[in-house]
Amino acid sequence: MPTKSTSTDWIVGEAIMKNDEIHPPGRRRLRSAVRDDGYEVWTIDIKQYEPLRKLILENVKELDKGDGVFLQDLIMIAEDELTGTQCS
């Protein structure tokens, strides 16, 4: 049964590389805690995943002043930067 997310889910780097066998070749797994019974999981091409991951990590560091970051803010920034348009 799927478990709920914990703060350790954000540990990146070597742990991701060790789990490469759970991803289809050239893809990375994403998940969303949108269901009461656990996560919805899907994969995206690594060429999309890498810039998205970098964008999120850089912006979380910049935006978080100690009280977290709103997901809607990250989505607007991602739309602006990845599409080259100004959504905000």
Order of alpha helices (4+ residues) and beta strands (2+ residues): alpha-beta-beta-alpha-alpha
